[in-house]
Amino acid sequence: MNPSRSPYNCLPQLIRDRITGALKRLHALSARQQEAISVEGSQDLYPPGNPQQAMGATFAPVAIGDSFGLPSHDWRCRYFRCSIPAASPHEQGRRYLLWRCQGESTVHIDGSAYAGLDCGHPSCLLPDSACELLIETCCWQTAIWARPSPITSTGCRFDGAWISLREPSAYAAWIELRVLSELVEALAPSQGDANSAEGGRQHLRRSLISAPPLLRQLLAGLNHCLDHLDRGDLALFGESLVELRHRLPAADWDGAAWLVGHSHLDLVWTWPESATRRKNVHTCATVAGLMERYPEFTFMNSQPWLLNHLASDDPQLRQRVQTFIDQGRWVVDGMFEVESDVLLSGGETLARCLIHGQRHIQAISGRLGRVVWIPDVFGYSGCLPQLIRLAGGDSFFTNKLTWNRVTPFPYTSFLWEGNDGSSVLAHLPPIGFNGHAQVDGLREGLADHRQAGIDPTLLCPIGYGDGGGGPTEEHLERARRLANVAGIPQASWHSPREFFDRLATFADQLPRFRGELYLEVHRGTTTSQSENKRLFRAAERGLQAWEAARVCAGQGPLPESAWERLLFATFHDAIPGSSIGLVYEELNPQLQQVSDQAAKGIRDELGAGDGAIRFNPLAIDRQAVLSDDQGSLHLVRIPALSSTALQDAPVDMGPGLSWQDGLLDNGELQARFDAQHRLCQLSIAGEPVELGGPLAFMLYPDHPSTYDAWEIDVDCFALGQALEAGPLRSIAQHDCRLVLEQELILPDGSATVQWSLDAASRGLNLCIDCDWQIAHRLLRVEIPTRYQGRLARFGGPFGAALRPQLPGYEQEEARWEGAGSRWAAVTDECGQRGLALVSEAKYGFNARNGRLGMSLLRAPCSPDPQADRGKHRMRFQIRRWRSHSDAQEVSTALAAETSYAGFPAVAQTITGPVAWQEMGSLVPSWTCPGSEGGIILRAHECAGSSGSAVLLSSHGTENAELVDLLERPLARSEQHRLVQVAPGRWQINYDSYQIISIRIK
């Protein structure tokens, strides 16, 4: 009988079970020889970050089963050491360290990180030479997507270490068979588990009555290959698998998967910053080792912050990494200094994150970044394409929009146009950013690629992320086999820049999407961790005033270190409030320190004052009520970028302030309160504001179905109750300010509401002091109006966003809460009349049928069980909607910029060098020293209209030009917008939502 042929007919439905069994055998064969090694461990635990501290540690032998550390939230590390002998000739290149110890470990050799070990990377290749290993094991396990075994109540457990000798032919055959078997599973119909304990049809293997020809060829070919394995001929088995793969090459219509190695390392999340820096070393060591063995491998580092800290955390490793950067294989791009949230940060902070990121990318790699890489942020402002262009970029990559719960985003490759019309190439692959080079993921991703008819190519990040770790050896071996197989997108390694260069050739065929990219999840992040958001905004204000003071003092730019903590805090799990409590215990004092340092800087530049002289840090004249050194209040007007003695800047206070019979009045604004002590009527400048009912403080149950700190579910808005407010009483009445106070009745805790009205003001101010102790509740302020234009307007970092407020399609219904950069407004259909809320540091708003609401406080219990509990002060203002500023009243957007910007006390009076006038809908955002001299002024349009503004210079200089964020002159075709009409006077013509930067020398 011919031994190559069976006397029985083939049953294809059974071949899949044969493949499963073979995979188990091959996996066992690939590492048959294992030799246990002796390990010593430090008797103490240490703060992470300095492996040199192990030099003085006391070590003792450890046994399998030994435990160390706390069961959770232990951010210390333990050191282990072991000796590795030299490899024999037949062992060279085949020895692996198998490390079985909970926690995330980094292997150090000769004082530098060599490899990372974790649940996604359980082994590492050992050197052939004899060596001493120092293993830093951190007492945490955060690689959530790798499904680690949980740390028990006794802490991390050591389960042994071995030298494993790999059988190369068995391992290679295992990878080959895994890839081809995944293709079989992708093509074949589902079947039951033959090993299931359940009876009946679980054991049945259905006949392949209908199947793709490719599947039948695969099964027949694999069945033949497995004959070689069963006969014990491993070499022939491996060769036959390779031959089978080559016989089934991919076709053009299978598409392409352009892979890029990646480790989406959150700078904070369920771990603090100190852990991140060890994760960074851990990850870079692994990637560098793979780079040395796989010349085709390309890796993407999207946060310069990480590489800059690697230089101090492990200088030798940083030098190794630089070698690969210089080769173009370790790609440094992303443009942002960190992967920032792009809804909550102020516009200038986003601009600085790009500026600092680009400076560092150029210093590291020799060229500017081009691709904004933010796969995991919680929505995308419509100003971002313009910022990308102004910072020298042209491309944008994300993944998060695939999380939408109601409305699938319609495109995967497209041109994203900002609110102003600036466009960038955008790619939104329908796959995760923690890819593993698996057949089903690549096939499904290409099947969901909406623009595959234009270009069937996907950019696919490969590697363990969130907690870091990066790609594995198996990922790279898989990629080699996936390069050319029928039915699978052809895999190859490329940089994001190469991908977008290819996509650019199809740009004229791509669809366009204009405006913000609204994410239909994580709406609660606009409100969680309220105190952090307040401190963040205060730090922004502090730096704004400090840089303005340096302009007036003739000083140069601030050092980058002044901005470092604020830029770090923009990270997309920091400012959104989605990290553990320890992150905010560390970050909040740091943000306060930024504000304190800025206040000291202003005193150093302009002298320490007692309050009699105040400095206006904005480039626009401002009117405000301020207290002098004696505590007396003055209504004053201080010119732009100037400091003035309060007694020398009086303003007419109008007819005076009064509180009588429930009416608060200053001649410009009248606010009436009803018998229940609620604001029920409002009139401004003689024009009634069309309220639809009294203002209400609402309390809602807040129990998200998932992701506690991240979400506000729509159902909670049907279950709110209005809080009862106590009687109003006058607590302070001056010539220029009147203050009322009332108690707000909470189920637990207490709150006091102050209503204040300044002389000649057209804004009604509220200040809430709250001791918030209620878990899973949402506190909001809501004002019903009769302004029911289809679209409500929400402030952005720069510009604004329009969102629907009337009942409509599912896509419109899904926008029940959204980010507003400190202001929002409902208007009539023409957008001419309406009501606005302007906040000091609140970012969560909604609008529905004319009812404008702002979220004040949440109280999620995960990942921080004590989030938001404690004392809070919240300030905001009620105004009528104004799209443009004039001599009588500022626009809503300008009110948000000016109302809570302070007037620091200084020692000297000065006259500002520049000032904006007649701004229309343009809003001044920043004034700072230029990096190469001169002054940079930044402004942005917020109402969606074009117009002109006037800029004055007290020096009469004629050297002014429009520049980008990197202070490079704009093209000559853009310079016509800036027209000098007289010495020291320019007219600036602006378009809707335009961001303008002017350099004056």
Secondary structure, 3 states (H helix, E strand, C coil): CCCCCCCCCCCHHHHHHHHHHHHHHHHHHCCCEEEECCCEEECCCECCCCHHHHHHCCEEECCCCCEECCCCCCCCEEEEEEEECCCCHHHCCCEEEEEEECCEEEEEECCEEEEEEECCECEEECCCCCEEEEEEEECCCCCHHHCCCCCECCEEEEEEEEEEECCHHHHHHHHHHHHHHHHHHHHCCCCCCCCCCCCHHHHCCCCCCCCCHHHHHHHHHHHHHHHHHHCCCHHHHHHHHHHHHHHCCCCHHHCEEEEEECCCECCCCCCCHHHHHHHHHHHHHHHHHHHHHCCCCCEEECCHHHHHHHHHHCHHHHHHHHHHHHHCCEEECECCCCCECECCCCHHHHHHHHHHHHHHHHHHHCCCCCEEECCCCCCECCCHHHHHHHCCCCEEECCHHHHCCCCCCCCCEEEEECCCCCEEEEECCCCCCCECCCHHHHHHHHHCCCCCCCCCEEEEEECECEECCECCHHHHHHHHHCCCCCCCCEEEECCHHHHHHHHHCCHHHCCEEECCECCCCCHHHHCCCHHHHHHHHHHHHHHHHHHHHHHHCCCCCCCCHHHHHHHHHCECCCCCCCCCHHHHHHHHHHHHHHHHHHHHHHHHHHCECCCCEEECCCCCCEEEEEECCCCCEEEEEECCCCEEEHHHCECCCCCCCEEECCEEECCCEEEEECCCCCEEEEEECCEEECECCCCEEEEEECCCCCCCCCCCCHHHHHCCEECCECCCEEEEECCCEEEEEEEECCCCEEEEEEEEEECCCCCEEEEEEEEECCCCEEEEEEEEECCCCCEEEEECCCCEEEEECCCCCHHHHCCCCEECCCEEEEECCCCCCEEEEEECCCCEEEEECCEEEEEEECCCCCCCCCCCCEEEEEEEEEEECCCCCCCCCCCHHHHHHHCCCCCCEECCCECCCEEEECCCCEEEEEEEECCCCCEEEEEEECCCCCEEEEEEECCCCCCEEEECCCCCECCHHHHCCEEEEECCEEEEEECCCCEEEEEEC
